[in-house]
Each structure stands twice: as C-alpha cells, then as structure tokens.
Amino acid sequence: MSGRRRAWAWAVVVWAALVVVAGVLTLWLQDSAEPPGPYSWEENSPTPALPEGWHSLCPSPTSDPEAGRTVVACAFISG
C-alpha cells in the first residue's frame, strides 16, 4: 500500500472515530439536559372546580369555515 493510500485510510478511521464519539456525546448530553420529570406541585395539585352555571358564562362556539375548525375560549379566575 502506498503512503498516500495509507494516509487516506488513517484519515477515514480518525474521521469515523470522531463521528462516533460526537454522536455518543450528543446523546449523553441531550439526556442529561432534560428536566428530571414532573414537579410535585403538578402531580398533587387538584383540578380547579368550575363555577355553577359555567355554560351560561362562556360564549358559544364560533366557527371558522375557511379554516374548517370551531374555536371556543373561556377563562375563569378564582380568588
């Protein structure tokens, strides 16, 4: 094998090793950057109750024929 061919073979081996190491590091760092999971206040918080007669407090749904969807928005503030 000539010197030039041997240099190309080493370059390919080094490049492949760098690609593998970079991929492993990417996966490892990506997993460690994610949050640990749901917080305790999210798990234990009760679902707020809707006020009596909430149907009459919310607007009726509006249709958007161009988009082909129905939109309903309703908000309550408890104090």
C-alpha positions as CSV (number, residue, x, y, z in Angstrom):
1,M,0.0,0.0,0.0
2,S,1.4,3.4,-0.9
3,G,2.0,6.2,1.6
4,R,-0.8,8.3,0.2
5,R,-3.3,5.4,0.4
6,R,-2.2,4.7,4.0
7,A,-2.7,8.4,4.9
8,W,-6.2,8.3,3.5
9,A,-7.1,5.1,5.4
10,W,-5.9,6.7,8.6
11,A,-7.9,9.9,7.9
12,V,-11.0,7.8,7.3
13,V,-10.5,5.9,10.5
14,V,-9.9,9.0,12.6
15,W,-13.0,10.7,11.0
16,A,-15.2,7.7,11.7
17,A,-14.0,7.6,15.3
18,L,-14.7,11.3,15.8
19,V,-18.2,10.8,14.3
20,V,-19.0,8.0,16.8
21,V,-17.6,10.0,19.8
22,A,-19.6,13.1,18.8
23,G,-22.8,11.0,18.4
24,V,-22.4,9.4,21.8
25,L,-21.6,12.7,23.5
26,T,-24.7,14.3,21.8
27,L,-27.0,11.6,23.1
28,W,-25.5,11.6,26.5
29,L,-25.6,15.4,26.9
30,Q,-29.1,15.6,25.4
31,D,-30.4,13.1,28.0
32,S,-28.7,15.0,30.9
33,A,-30.1,18.3,29.8
34,E,-33.8,17.2,30.1
35,P,-35.7,18.1,33.2
36,P,-36.0,15.3,35.8
37,G,-39.7,14.9,35.4
38,P,-43.0,16.4,36.7
39,Y,-42.7,18.6,39.8
40,S,-44.5,17.5,42.9
41,W,-46.9,20.5,42.8
42,E,-48.0,19.5,39.3
43,E,-48.8,15.9,40.5
44,N,-50.6,16.8,43.7
45,S,-52.5,19.9,42.7
46,P,-56.2,19.4,42.5
47,T,-58.1,20.3,39.4
48,P,-60.0,23.5,40.0
49,A,-63.7,23.3,40.1
50,L,-65.8,25.2,37.5
51,P,-68.3,27.7,38.9
52,E,-72.0,26.8,38.9
53,G,-73.7,27.7,35.6
54,W,-70.5,27.9,33.7
55,H,-72.2,27.0,30.5
56,S,-74.0,30.4,30.5
57,L,-70.8,32.3,31.4
58,C,-68.9,31.0,28.3
59,P,-69.5,32.3,24.8
60,S,-71.0,30.0,22.3
61,P,-68.5,28.3,19.9
62,T,-67.6,30.3,16.8
63,S,-66.9,28.5,13.5
64,D,-64.3,29.5,11.0
65,P,-65.5,27.9,7.7
66,E,-62.3,28.9,5.9
67,A,-60.0,27.1,8.4
68,G,-62.6,24.3,8.9
69,R,-62.4,24.5,12.7
70,T,-64.5,25.5,15.7
71,V,-62.9,27.8,18.3
72,V,-64.1,28.0,22.0
73,A,-62.4,30.2,24.5
74,C,-63.4,30.5,28.1
75,A,-61.5,31.7,31.2
76,F,-62.3,31.7,34.9
77,I,-60.4,33.5,37.7
78,S,-60.8,32.1,41.2
79,G,-59.9,34.1,44.2
